[in-house]
Amino acid sequence: MKRIIIFFLLLIPLLFSYTYAKEVSKMVENIHWLGHDTFKITGKDVT
């Protein structure tokens, strides 16, 4: 039983990070490098 609880405690953050990454990839269409440490991100607003 203890192993099952630990498994789900490790699985939940992985699922949240995966869904967050999918949502960000939908919003961001392109990332333009403008120079040293400067980026311009173009995309659409997903609300």
C-alpha positions as CSV (number, residue, x, y, z in Angstrom):
1,M,0.0,0.0,0.0
2,K,2.8,2.4,0.8
3,R,4.4,1.8,-2.6
4,I,1.1,2.7,-4.3
5,I,0.9,6.0,-2.4
6,I,4.5,6.9,-3.2
7,F,3.8,6.1,-6.9
8,F,0.9,8.4,-7.1
9,L,2.7,11.1,-5.2
10,L,5.4,11.0,-7.8
11,L,3.0,10.6,-10.8
12,I,0.8,13.7,-10.0
13,P,3.6,16.3,-10.5
14,L,4.7,14.7,-13.7
15,L,1.1,14.8,-15.1
16,F,0.8,18.5,-14.2
17,S,4.1,19.4,-15.8
18,Y,3.1,17.5,-19.0
19,T,-0.3,19.2,-19.3
20,Y,1.3,22.6,-18.6
21,A,3.9,22.1,-21.3
22,K,1.2,21.1,-23.8
23,E,-0.7,24.3,-23.0
24,V,2.3,26.5,-23.4
25,S,3.2,24.9,-26.7
26,K,-0.3,25.7,-28.0
27,M,0.1,29.4,-27.0
28,V,3.6,29.9,-28.3
29,E,3.9,29.8,-32.1
30,N,7.4,31.0,-32.5
31,I,10.4,32.2,-30.4
32,H,12.7,34.7,-32.0
33,W,16.2,35.2,-30.7
34,L,16.9,39.0,-30.8
35,G,20.4,38.9,-29.3
36,H,22.1,38.1,-26.0
37,D,19.5,37.0,-23.5
38,T,16.7,38.7,-25.5
39,F,13.8,36.8,-27.0
40,K,10.5,37.7,-28.6
41,I,7.7,35.2,-28.3
42,T,4.9,35.4,-30.7
43,G,1.7,33.4,-30.2
44,K,-2.0,33.6,-29.4
45,D,-3.9,34.1,-26.2
46,V,-5.5,30.9,-25.0
47,T,-8.1,31.7,-22.4
